């Protein structure tokens, strides 16, 4: 049976609770060696968080200043 951290790395982030769990796990994995199982999990979680935030965070548009 996989533990909660294994599940977090293999499923989409769909709720704010999922996001919080992923961010906690990212904090625990921070500094993991690239290419290690922990480093791979960190990469996956960061991609999932980026995707979730891109879809659920308001995007602010900046408009150029009008000419004076």
Secondary structure, 3 states (H helix, E strand, C coil): CCCHHHHHHHCCCCCHHHHHHHHHHHHHHCCCCCCCHHHHHHHHHHHHHHHHHHHHCCCCCCCCCCCC
